[in-house]
Amino acid sequence: MAPSAPIPRPETELLVDETLAQARRLRHAYRGPHIVDVGTGCGAIALAVAMHLPVARVTATDASADALDLARRNAEKLGVSGRIRFVLGDLLSPLDEPANIVVANLPYVPSCEWEGLAPEIRCYEPRAALDGGPDGLQLIERLLCQAPAHVRSPGALILEIGHDQGPAVAALAQQAFPATAIAVKKDLASLDRAVVIET
C-alpha cells in the first residue's frame, strides 16, 4: 500500500514550538487564534497545536485526500477531531477566512536530490510530499505569494526549510512581506530549519 503522508521528523517539533510562541505573542490580540497547518500530511502539527492550545481554532489543509483521511483518523484517536477542520485544497486557496498564524511543512527537497535520499525515505514515503521542485522552493514560493491575502496583521507565518535554504527563503519572504520581521531559526543540530515571519 502506498504511503499517504511522510513520517514526522524530530525537526518538525521546532514548528510546533514556534507556533505556540507566536500564539503567546498574539494572545492579547486574539483570544482564540485561527491557526492553519498547510500541507498537514498525517496531521502531526495540527494535532499538537490543538492539544496545546484548546482555545485555538485549527484548520488543516492538504492537496491529498488520502493524507487528510489519515490526519482525520489520527485526530480521532487523540480525541481532538472536533477541534480541527480538515480542508482539501491547494495551499491557502481553500480558506474562507484569514488566519492569525499559518504554519507549513511543505516539500523542500530539490528534485535532483531525490535519488540520493536514504532508501527508507525514498521507498516508503510519498515523493509528492517531499520533492520541492528544481530548487526545492516551488511550493514555498507559491505559498508566500498567496500568504499576504490570507494572514492577518498582527499574525505570523512559520515555514520549515532545508538546512541550506535560509537565505533564499528569507529573501522570498521579504519580497512577500516587505515591512515585517523575518527570522531564520535553527534546529537542535544548529542547522537552519524554519523561517518565521511576524506580520
Secondary structure, DSSP 8 states (H G I E B T S, - for coil): ---SS----GGGHHHHHHHHHHHHHTTTT-SS-EEEEET-TTSHHHHHHHHH-TT-EEEEEES-HHHHHHHHHHHHHHT-GGGEEEEESSTTTT-SS-EEEEEE----B-GGGGGGS-HHHHTTS-GGGTB--TTS-HHHHHHHHHGGGTEEEEEEEEEE--TT-HHHHHHHHHHHSTTSEEEEEE-TTS-EEEEEEE-
